[in-house]
Amino acid sequence: MEHKLAACCYYINRMLSLPLTKERQANESKTIQTIAQNNFPNKLINNLKYQIQRNTICQKPNNKENENSKKWATFSYHSPKIRKITNLFKHTDIKIAFKNNTTILQLIRPKNNNSTKIYNKSGIYKLTCKTCKQAYRIQTSWNVKQRYQEHIHYIKNHDPQSAFAQHILTL
C-alpha cells in the first residue's frame, strides 16, 4: 500500500509541478484517477491531490542543503500497525522511510531445514519395509543421506549388497 501511495504522490506532484494548461492538467488528473481506480477509492486520490496542493504531504525538497539537514528514521514494514506508529512522527522534523526485510532471494531460496542437517551426519538409522514392516537398524560412519541413497541405488540396480536391498529384492 505504501508503494502505491508513493507512486500516486509522485504522479500528482508531477502533474502539479509541470507547467500545464488547465485542460491538460485535467486530462492528467483523469489519467491518474484511471490508473489508481483499481488500487484506491477516488476519494483518496482527490484527498491526496488536495493535500499536495496545500503542500502538506509529498513535498519535494527545495535545495540540497535542506535535504541533507533532515533527519530520517527507517522502519521495517510488517503490518498496517507500523503505519499508525509512524503517524506519530507526522508533525515532527523527522522524516519516515519504510524498508522491507524480505528479499526476492529469500523468497525463492528453499528454507534450510534442521532435518537436512541431521541426515548429513553419521550415526544409527532405521529402514522399515513398507510391505512386511520388518525394520533394519544400521550403523554407519558415512552420512545417513549418502548411505540411504546407496540402498536405493542397490534396489534399482537389483544388487543385493545391503541386507535391506536384499530383503526388498526378494519380495
Buried (B, 14 or more C-beta within 10 A) or exposed (E): EBEEBEBBBEBBBEBBEEEBEEEEBEEBBEEBBEBBEEEBEEEEBEEBBEBBEEEEBBEEEEEEEEEEEEEEEEBEBEEEEBBEEBEEBEEEEEBBEBEEEEEEEEEEEEEEEEEEEEBEEEBEBEBEEEEEEEEBEBEBEEBBBEBBEBBEEBBEEEEBEBEBBBBBEEE
